[in-house]
Amino acid sequence: MRYWIDLFTWNTWQEFLKAGGDISGFRASRWRTVQRMKRGDILLCYLTGLSRFIGKLEVTGVPFQDSEPIWGEAVFPARVPVRVVLSLRPEHGVPVTSLSAELSYFQNLKSPHAWSGHFRGSPTEEKPEDANVIIAALEDAHRNPVFRDFDPKKLERRVPVYETKSGTVTVPESAEEPTSTELEPAEKDVQVTHEEIQWLLLDLGSKMGLEVWVARNDRGKAFRGRAFQEIPRLRDSLPTQFDEATNRTIELIDVLWLDGSAIVAAFEVEHTTSIHSGLLRMSDLVSMQPNINIRLYIVAPDERRDKVYTEVNRPTFSKLKTPLRNICQFIPYSSLKEKLSQVGNLLAYLRPSFLDEVAESLDEEYV
């Protein structure tokens, strides 16, 4: 049995129940994750805006894809049959912060709101020990309801979405440019450098048997005395199937993984830069090659998580035919380094898809 976080807005929760409460849906980009769900798995329903757990669902069948209307704000075509085990009213919901002493993602936070990254993707697999804490709290709240007041406006709070000739545009509430303070990494990350993360990604790709590329203007750099150019499988040139404009964009992306002439993944490491420039390169690549199938990642310190989400939801990136937030994901430094420490000497047995376990979706709205 596996446990999953299932995110709802107040509107999508009401629509789910009104439709019979027997189908939970997710965005198309999450289909690969949804396919991992099995009969008997448990979905823990989390209400965004209010940050409370309000329900428990059990998977009753095989995941499927369907576009029959259920929800008003999106199709959510990656679906799974479920049954409602328990359901709470918002005023009786369990605030996630009330469980902070017991949930693993509240421990050793690098910034006060770093825990929110756990609720940036839906579905997200939950550790059994964390799931048990949440289930116990939900069952207790169901048996012994406790009224917890809240601001009703939070139930309706969402990022404005507009339809334009260029497609759907999502405008974040705050889109201010970063201050110099925001560009500084947190004190706990001072020892981590841009070069270290680049090295880790290059070394990881190489050890997985892939060819790797480092941004042309970074080829002379090194990490702890080890020159980037010494990394096995580092390419001297890019594939020739792209036009000159595309190649000039690609060659400045921080790290690329390649399998022959195919680019498997692209990474922009945003240690202290504005984030906007890295996203712009990703955006240019997608605009010039709309049919390209590449995993795109922004890799940055944990405390820059909110800035990444704000930037990727700017109209510049949202109005693409395929919004950048739907195809680009965020990898926090801590998640990448923790995962690499777990696999140890087994890097050669990994596949690029393992990044799904550490990357956070950017295509949802979480408040």
NORURVEN-V366246 format. One record per pair of residues at least 24 apart in sequence whose C-alpha atoms are under 7 Angstrom apart, sorted by the first residue. I is the first residue (numbers start at 1). J is the second residue. D is the distance in whole Angstrom. If there is no record, write none. Layout:
i:I j:J d:D
i:I j:J d:D
//
This chain:
i:1 j:40 d:6
i:1 j:41 d:5
i:2 j:41 d:5
i:2 j:42 d:6
i:3 j:41 d:6
i:3 j:42 d:5
i:3 j:43 d:6
i:3 j:125 d:6
i:3 j:126 d:5
i:3 j:128 d:7
i:3 j:131 d:6
i:4 j:42 d:6
i:4 j:43 d:5
i:4 j:44 d:6
i:4 j:123 d:6
i:4 j:124 d:5
i:4 j:125 d:4
i:4 j:126 d:5
i:5 j:43 d:6
i:5 j:44 d:5
i:5 j:45 d:6
i:5 j:46 d:7
i:5 j:122 d:6
i:5 j:123 d:5
i:5 j:124 d:5
i:5 j:125 d:6
i:5 j:126 d:6
i:6 j:43 d:6
i:6 j:44 d:6
i:6 j:45 d:5
i:6 j:46 d:6
i:6 j:122 d:6
i:6 j:123 d:5
i:7 j:45 d:6
i:7 j:46 d:5
i:7 j:47 d:6
i:7 j:48 d:7
i:7 j:122 d:6
i:8 j:45 d:7
i:8 j:46 d:6
i:8 j:47 d:5
i:8 j:48 d:6
i:9 j:47 d:6
i:9 j:48 d:5
i:10 j:47 d:7
i:10 j:155 d:6
i:10 j:156 d:7
i:12 j:71 d:6
i:15 j:70 d:7
i:15 j:71 d:6
i:19 j:70 d:7
i:21 j:83 d:7
i:21 j:84 d:6
i:22 j:81 d:6
i:22 j:82 d:5
i:22 j:83 d:5
i:23 j:79 d:7
i:23 j:80 d:6
i:23 j:81 d:5
i:23 j:82 d:6
i:24 j:79 d:6
i:24 j:80 d:6
i:24 j:81 d:7
i:24 j:82 d:7
i:25 j:76 d:5
i:25 j:77 d:6
i:25 j:78 d:6
i:25 j:79 d:4
i:25 j:80 d:7
i:26 j:76 d:4
i:26 j:77 d:6
i:26 j:78 d:5
i:26 j:79 d:6
i:26 j:122 d:7
i:27 j:76 d:4
i:27 j:77 d:6
i:27 j:78 d:6
i:28 j:76 d:7
i:28 j:77 d:6
i:28 j:78 d:5
i:29 j:326 d:7
i:30 j:78 d:7
i:31 j:78 d:5
i:34 j:63 d:7
i:34 j:78 d:7
i:35 j:63 d:6
i:37 j:63 d:7
i:38 j:62 d:7
i:48 j:366 d:6
i:48 j:367 d:6
i:49 j:154 d:5
i:49 j:155 d:6
i:49 j:157 d:6
i:49 j:367 d:5
i:50 j:154 d:6
i:50 j:155 d:6
i:51 j:95 d:6
i:51 j:96 d:6
i:52 j:93 d:5
i:52 j:94 d:5
i:52 j:95 d:4
i:52 j:96 d:6
i:53 j:93 d:6
i:53 j:94 d:5
i:53 j:95 d:6
i:53 j:96 d:7
i:54 j:87 d:6
i:54 j:88 d:5
i:54 j:89 d:7
i:54 j:90 d:7
i:54 j:93 d:5
i:54 j:94 d:7
i:55 j:86 d:5
i:55 j:87 d:4
i:55 j:88 d:6
i:56 j:84 d:6
i:56 j:85 d:5
i:56 j:86 d:5
i:56 j:87 d:7
i:57 j:82 d:6
i:57 j:83 d:6
i:57 j:84 d:5
i:57 j:85 d:5
i:58 j:82 d:5
i:58 j:83 d:5
i:58 j:84 d:7
i:58 j:85 d:7
i:59 j:83 d:7
i:88 j:142 d:7
i:91 j:147 d:5
i:91 j:148 d:5
i:91 j:149 d:6
i:92 j:141 d:7
i:92 j:145 d:6
i:92 j:146 d:6
i:92 j:147 d:5
i:92 j:148 d:6
i:94 j:137 d:7
i:94 j:138 d:7
i:103 j:130 d:5
i:104 j:130 d:7
i:110 j:188 d:7
i:110 j:302 d:7
i:110 j:303 d:7
i:111 j:303 d:6
i:114 j:302 d:7
i:114 j:303 d:6
i:120 j:360 d:6
i:120 j:361 d:6
i:120 j:362 d:7
i:120 j:364 d:7
i:120 j:366 d:6
i:121 j:360 d:6
i:121 j:361 d:5
i:121 j:364 d:7
i:159 j:365 d:7
i:166 j:319 d:6
i:166 j:320 d:7
i:166 j:321 d:7
i:167 j:319 d:6
i:167 j:320 d:7
i:167 j:321 d:6
i:168 j:318 d:7
i:168 j:319 d:6
i:169 j:315 d:6
i:169 j:318 d:5
i:169 j:319 d:5
i:170 j:313 d:6
i:170 j:314 d:7
i:170 j:315 d:6
i:170 j:318 d:6
i:171 j:313 d:6
i:171 j:314 d:6
i:171 j:315 d:6
i:172 j:310 d:6
i:172 j:313 d:6
i:172 j:314 d:7
i:175 j:310 d:6
i:178 j:274 d:7
i:183 j:272 d:5
i:183 j:273 d:6
i:183 j:274 d:7
i:184 j:272 d:6
i:185 j:271 d:7
i:185 j:272 d:6
i:185 j:301 d:7
i:186 j:303 d:7
i:194 j:269 d:7
i:194 j:271 d:6
i:195 j:222 d:7
i:195 j:223 d:6
i:196 j:223 d:6
i:198 j:255 d:7
i:199 j:223 d:7
i:199 j:228 d:7
i:202 j:255 d:7
i:203 j:231 d:7
i:204 j:347 d:7
i:205 j:257 d:6
i:206 j:232 d:6
i:206 j:233 d:6
i:207 j:347 d:6
i:207 j:348 d:5
i:208 j:347 d:6
i:208 j:348 d:5
i:208 j:349 d:7
i:208 j:350 d:6
i:208 j:351 d:7
i:209 j:348 d:7
i:210 j:257 d:6
i:210 j:258 d:6
i:210 j:259 d:6
i:211 j:235 d:7
i:211 j:257 d:6
i:211 j:258 d:5
i:211 j:259 d:6
i:212 j:256 d:6
i:212 j:257 d:5
i:212 j:258 d:6
i:213 j:255 d:6
i:213 j:256 d:5
i:213 j:257 d:7
i:214 j:254 d:6
i:214 j:255 d:5
i:214 j:256 d:7
i:215 j:251 d:6
i:215 j:252 d:5
i:215 j:253 d:5
i:215 j:254 d:5
i:215 j:255 d:6
i:216 j:251 d:6
i:216 j:252 d:6
i:246 j:285 d:6
i:246 j:288 d:7
i:249 j:281 d:6
i:249 j:285 d:7
i:263 j:294 d:6
i:264 j:294 d:5
i:264 j:295 d:6
i:265 j:294 d:5
i:265 j:295 d:4
i:265 j:296 d:6
i:266 j:295 d:6
i:266 j:296 d:5
i:266 j:297 d:6
i:267 j:296 d:6
i:267 j:297 d:5
i:267 j:298 d:6
i:267 j:299 d:7
i:268 j:297 d:6
i:268 j:298 d:5
i:268 j:299 d:6
i:269 j:298 d:6
i:269 j:299 d:5
i:269 j:300 d:6
i:270 j:298 d:7
i:270 j:299 d:6
i:270 j:300 d:5
i:271 j:300 d:6
i:271 j:301 d:6
i:275 j:308 d:7
i:276 j:311 d:6
i:283 j:317 d:7
i:283 j:324 d:7
i:296 j:327 d:7
i:296 j:328 d:5
i:296 j:329 d:6
i:297 j:328 d:5
i:297 j:329 d:5
i:297 j:330 d:6
i:297 j:331 d:7
i:298 j:329 d:6
i:298 j:330 d:5
i:298 j:331 d:6
i:299 j:330 d:6
i:299 j:331 d:5
i:299 j:332 d:6
i:299 j:333 d:7
i:300 j:331 d:7
i:300 j:332 d:5
i:300 j:333 d:6
i:301 j:332 d:6
i:301 j:333 d:5
i:302 j:332 d:5
i:302 j:333 d:6
i:302 j:334 d:7
i:309 j:362 d:7
i:325 j:362 d:5
i:325 j:363 d:5
i:326 j:362 d:6
i:326 j:363 d:5
i:328 j:362 d:7
i:329 j:359 d:6
i:329 j:360 d:6
i:329 j:361 d:5
i:329 j:362 d:6
i:330 j:359 d:5
i:330 j:360 d:5
i:330 j:361 d:7
i:330 j:362 d:7
i:331 j:358 d:6
i:331 j:359 d:5
i:331 j:360 d:6
//
